[in-house]
Amino acid sequence: MPVPVPELGSYNFVAETKENLDWADLITIDLSLFGTPEGNKQLAQTLIKGVREDGFFYVKGFNISQERVNRQFSIGKQLYDIPVEDKLKYVPKGLDNGEFNGYVPAGRRILDAASGLRDRVEVYNIPKFNGDFTHEHPEIVEKNLPEIEEFARSLHSEVLDPLHTLLALALELPEDHFRNIHTYDKKSEDHLRYMKYGKFTPEENLKLGLWGRGHTDLGSFTLLFRQPVAALQIKNHTTGEWKWVKPQDGTVTVNTCDALNLLTGGYVRSTIHRVAAPPKDQQHVDRLGLLYFSRPHNDVPLATVKESPVLQREGYIQNSFEASGNPVPTMEEWTFAKQKWQRTKNVVRGDPNFETAQILPGWNEKVYA
């Protein structure tokens, strides 16, 4: 049952861009069809196309109202309206060593060496509510915590569990295979995120071009809720072209990530994406994001699922760790190796020592244009 909700006020989305951008043509998974053998078969086939070609797709037909989503955006906006000094009380003590739950302030990356221009990205991560994590938050988050928990748990039951089921069916595995390593009650580094990209001036945007360079996410699926400021771009795995991702009403945008790539020996593609400067008619506003990052249990080894007949037939039987003879990390080892690298402070964009750093034996990072 949804929890009683306090008054938050409305959240007003800005108008969509009127510029004619080169939008990606992405598939849509309609979860209203989920739950019957025929519907599941159809959706599994559609999902495989999505995770093999673009790695980004839309999901609709899930049992979470737009009002509930809008309330989360409202919480995020009010969180970023409080003074920075109040948010700094919630910076994780081990931030430089890969800790990430809580507040991550802007300005840790140097985007332009000549001018010293730094990033304007603020992040607030909220971990699972399963007893493995402490919850100490600013008042706007604290007083809405029951609603935030209910929302996060709903993302598991209404979106992620169906997607994990469909992926298992597509790979001809027992339908609970991926659900069993992504249960909510067992420890994993899943988190809900409120994310703010502070605006730059038109002159600064011309200098930067990109707010964030191309990268992949480290987990299983990332859920990105619709917001109309165009900035997200994806790289097509086949053509290598970068295209804009269009906000779609009543959907959540989903991308596949590194953990699924490793678990399937490279069959599921980890999506390369980046954040560009918005179109000129949207450069006057900040960009507020609402995301959820799904990850396998911490103790799951990221080894290729050998039991899948599909992976056997298609020849996807080793991931990069296995092929190189290096130890296969657990999800916990993988998460904190990646996070420590990602949270490196005062990195200058283009620094090859950072962008190609070895974070684990057998894994060198890569940053895309």
C-alpha positions in Angstrom: 0.0 0.0 0.0 1.3 3.5 -0.8 2.2 5.4 2.3 0.4 8.6 3.4 2.1 11.5 1.7 2.7 15.0 2.9 2.2 18.1 0.8 5.3 18.7 -1.4 4.1 21.3 -3.8 4.1 20.8 -7.6 7.1 20.2 -9.8 7.0 22.0 -13.1 8.9 20.5 -16.0 10.4 22.9 -18.5 9.2 22.9 -22.1 10.7 20.4 -24.5 13.2 21.6 -27.0 11.9 22.9 -30.4 15.2 22.1 -32.1 15.3 19.3 -34.7 17.7 16.9 -33.0 18.9 13.6 -34.4 16.9 11.3 -32.1 17.6 7.6 -31.5 14.9 5.2 -32.6 14.6 3.1 -29.5 12.3 0.1 -28.8 9.6 0.2 -26.1 8.9 -2.6 -23.7 5.2 -2.6 -22.7 5.0 -4.3 -19.3 1.2 -4.3 -19.4 1.8 -7.4 -21.6 4.0 -9.1 -19.0 2.7 -12.1 -17.1 1.3 -14.5 -19.8 3.4 -17.0 -21.7 2.6 -15.3 -25.0 3.3 -11.8 -23.6 6.5 -12.8 -22.0 7.8 -14.5 -25.2 7.0 -11.4 -27.2 8.6 -9.1 -24.7 11.7 -11.2 -24.3 12.3 -11.1 -28.0 11.9 -7.3 -28.0 14.2 -6.9 -25.0 17.0 -8.9 -26.7 16.9 -6.6 -29.7 17.2 -3.6 -27.3 20.1 -4.9 -25.2 22.0 -6.1 -28.3 21.7 -3.1 -30.6 21.3 0.1 -28.7 21.4 -1.0 -25.1 18.9 1.8 -24.3 15.1 1.3 -24.5 11.9 2.6 -23.1 9.6 0.8 -20.6 5.9 1.7 -20.2 2.9 0.0 -18.7 4.4 -0.4 -15.2 2.3 0.2 -12.1 3.9 3.5 -10.9 1.8 6.6 -11.5 3.3 9.8 -13.0 2.2 11.6 -9.8 4.5 9.4 -7.7 7.3 10.1 -10.1 6.6 13.8 -10.0 6.8 13.8 -6.2 10.3 12.3 -6.4 11.3 15.1 -8.7 9.8 17.6 -6.2 11.8 16.1 -3.4 15.0 16.3 -5.5 14.4 19.9 -6.4 13.8 20.9 -2.8 16.9 19.0 -1.8 19.0 21.0 -4.2 17.4 24.2 -3.1 18.9 23.9 0.4 22.3 25.6 1.1 25.4 23.7 0.0 26.8 23.9 3.5 23.8 21.9 4.8 24.3 19.2 2.1 28.0 19.0 2.8 27.2 17.4 6.2 26.1 14.3 4.2 29.2 13.7 2.1 30.4 10.1 2.6 33.5 9.9 4.7 35.2 7.5 2.2 34.2 9.4 -0.9 37.8 9.4 -2.3 38.0 5.6 -1.8 34.8 4.8 -3.6 32.0 5.4 -1.1 29.1 7.0 -2.8 25.9 7.0 -0.6 24.9 10.5 0.4 25.9 13.8 -1.1 28.6 14.2 -3.8 29.3 17.9 -4.4 30.0 19.5 -7.7 33.5 20.6 -8.9 35.5 17.5 -8.5 36.4 17.3 -12.2 38.2 19.9 -14.3 36.4 20.1 -17.7 38.6 22.7 -19.3 42.3 22.9 -18.3 42.9 26.4 -19.8 40.1 28.2 -18.0 39.9 25.9 -14.9 36.2 25.3 -15.6 34.9 22.6 -13.4 31.8 20.3 -13.5 28.6 21.5 -12.0 27.1 18.0 -11.2 25.7 17.4 -7.8 24.6 13.9 -6.7 22.6 12.5 -3.8 22.4 8.7 -3.5 20.0 6.8 -1.3 20.8 3.1 -0.7 18.5 0.2 -0.1 16.1 0.1 2.9 16.8 -3.5 3.7 18.7 -3.1 7.0 22.2 -3.2 5.5 22.7 0.6 5.3 22.3 3.5 7.7 20.0 6.4 6.7 20.9 9.9 7.8 19.7 12.6 5.5 18.7 16.2 5.2 15.3 17.1 6.5 13.6 17.2 3.1 14.7 13.6 2.5 14.3 12.4 6.1 10.6 13.5 6.4 9.7 11.8 3.1 11.7 8.7 3.7 8.7 6.3 3.9 7.5 7.5 0.5 11.0 7.2 -0.9 11.4 3.7 0.4 8.0 2.7 -1.1 9.0 4.2 -4.4 12.4 2.4 -4.5 10.8 -0.9 -3.6 8.2 -0.4 -6.3 10.9 0.0 -8.9 12.1 -3.5 -8.0 8.7 -5.2 -8.1 7.2 -3.3 -11.0 10.1 -2.7 -13.4 13.3 -4.6 -12.4 11.8 -8.0 -11.5 10.0 -8.2 -14.9 13.1 -7.1 -16.8 15.2 -9.7 -15.1 12.6 -12.3 -15.8 12.4 -11.4 -19.5 16.2 -11.4 -19.8 16.4 -14.9 -18.3 13.7 -16.2 -20.7 15.5 -14.6 -23.6 18.6 -16.5 -22.7 16.7 -19.8 -22.2 17.5 -19.8 -18.5 15.0 -20.5 -15.6 12.9 -17.4 -15.4 14.1 -16.6 -11.8 17.8 -16.8 -12.6 18.5 -13.1 -12.7 15.8 -12.2 -10.1 17.5 -14.5 -7.6 20.7 -12.5 -7.8 18.9 -9.1 -7.6 16.6 -9.6 -4.6 15.8 -6.5 -2.6 16.4 -8.0 0.8 20.0 -9.1 0.2 22.9 -6.7 0.3 23.7 -5.0 -3.0 24.8 -1.5 -3.9 21.5 -0.4 -5.6 20.6 3.2 -5.0 18.1 5.9 -5.9 19.7 9.1 -7.1 18.6 12.7 -7.3 21.1 14.3 -9.7 21.5 18.0 -10.7 23.4 19.3 -13.6 23.9 23.0 -13.0 23.7 25.2 -16.1 26.6 26.8 -17.9 26.5 30.0 -19.9 26.1 29.8 -23.7 29.8 30.8 -24.0 30.9 28.1 -21.6 28.8 25.5 -23.4 30.5 26.4 -26.7 33.9 25.8 -25.0 32.8 22.5 -23.4 30.6 20.9 -26.0 30.0 17.9 -23.6 29.1 18.1 -19.9 30.1 14.5 -19.4 32.1 12.2 -21.7 31.1 8.8 -23.0 31.0 6.0 -20.4 29.2 2.9 -19.4 27.4 2.2 -16.1 28.8 -0.4 -13.8 25.6 -2.3 -12.7 22.8 -4.3 -14.3 20.1 -1.9 -15.4 19.9 1.9 -14.9 16.4 3.5 -14.8 16.2 7.1 -15.9 12.9 8.9 -15.4 11.6 11.3 -18.0 12.7 14.9 -17.7 12.5 17.2 -20.8 16.0 18.9 -20.9 17.6 17.1 -23.8 21.3 16.2 -23.1 21.5 12.4 -23.0 23.2 10.9 -26.1 23.9 7.2 -26.8 26.4 5.5 -29.1 24.9 2.9 -31.4 26.8 -0.4 -31.1 26.5 -1.1 -34.8 27.0 2.2 -36.5 29.1 4.0 -33.9 26.8 7.1 -34.3 25.8 9.3 -31.4 22.1 10.1 -31.2 20.0 12.0 -28.7 17.6 10.2 -26.4 14.1 11.8 -26.6 12.0 12.1 -23.4 8.8 10.0 -23.8 5.7 10.6 -21.7 4.8 7.8 -19.3 8.0 5.9 -19.7 11.2 5.2 -17.9 14.3 5.0 -20.0 16.5 2.0 -19.3 20.1 1.2 -20.2 22.0 -2.1 -19.8 25.3 -2.0 -17.9 28.7 -3.6 -17.2 27.5 -6.3 -14.8 25.1 -7.8 -17.3 27.7 -7.6 -20.0 30.1 -9.6 -17.8 27.5 -12.1 -16.7 26.6 -12.8 -20.4 30.1 -13.0 -21.8 29.6 -9.7 -23.7 26.2 -10.8 -25.3 24.3 -8.0 -23.5 25.9 -4.8 -24.5 26.9 -2.2 -21.9 25.6 1.1 -23.3 28.0 3.9 -24.1 26.3 7.2 -23.3 27.3 10.8 -22.5 25.8 14.1 -21.5 26.0 16.9 -24.0 25.2 20.6 -23.5 21.5 21.0 -24.0 20.0 22.7 -27.1 20.1 26.5 -27.0 16.4 26.8 -26.0 17.1 24.8 -22.8 20.5 26.1 -21.8 18.9 28.6 -19.3 17.8 25.9 -16.8 19.4 23.3 -14.6 18.8 19.7 -15.4 17.4 17.6 -12.6 17.6 13.8 -12.9 15.8 11.0 -11.1 17.6 7.6 -11.5 17.8 4.2 -10.0 20.8 1.9 -10.3 20.3 -1.8 -10.1 23.2 -4.1 -9.2 23.6 -7.8 -8.4 24.1 -9.0 -4.8 27.6 -8.0 -3.5 28.7 -11.6 -3.3 27.9 -12.6 -6.9 30.9 -13.5 -9.0 30.7 -11.7 -12.3 31.4 -14.9 -14.3 29.7 -15.8 -17.6 26.4 -17.8 -17.1 27.6 -21.0 -18.7 24.1 -22.6 -18.4 22.5 -20.4 -21.1 21.9 -22.4 -24.3 21.7 -19.1 -26.2 25.1 -18.0 -25.0 26.6 -21.4 -25.9 25.1 -21.4 -29.4 26.2 -17.8 -30.1 29.7 -18.3 -28.7 29.5 -15.9 -25.8 31.2 -18.2 -23.3 33.9 -16.0 -21.7 34.0 -12.4 -20.4 37.1 -10.3 -20.6 38.3 -11.4 -17.1 37.9 -15.1 -18.0 39.5 -14.6 -21.4 42.6 -13.0 -20.0 43.0 -15.5 -17.2 42.5 -12.9 -14.5 40.4 -13.4 -11.3 36.7 -12.7 -11.8 35.7 -10.1 -9.3 32.6 -10.2 -7.2 30.0 -7.5 -7.6 31.3 -5.8 -4.5 34.9 -5.8 -5.7 33.8 -4.5 -9.1 31.6 -1.8 -7.6 34.2 -0.2 -5.4 37.1 -0.5 -7.9 34.9 1.4 -10.4 33.6 3.9 -7.9 37.1 4.7 -6.5 38.2 5.4 -10.1 35.1 7.4 -10.9 35.4 9.5 -7.7 39.0 10.5 -8.4 39.3 14.2 -7.5 40.8 17.0 -9.5 41.1 15.0 -12.7 41.6 17.1 -15.9 39.5 16.0 -18.8 41.7 14.2 -21.3 44.3 12.9 -18.8 45.3 9.5 -20.3 46.7 8.3 -17.0 43.2 8.5 -15.5 41.1 7.6 -18.6 43.0 4.3 -19.3 43.8 3.4 -15.7 43.9 -0.2 -14.7 41.4 -0.6 -11.8 41.6 -4.4 -11.5 43.9 -7.0 -13.0 42.6 -7.5 -16.6 40.5 -4.3 -16.7 41.7 -1.0 -18.1 39.2 1.8 -18.2 38.1 3.6 -21.3 36.5 7.0 -21.8 34.7 7.7 -25.1 34.6 11.0 -27.0 
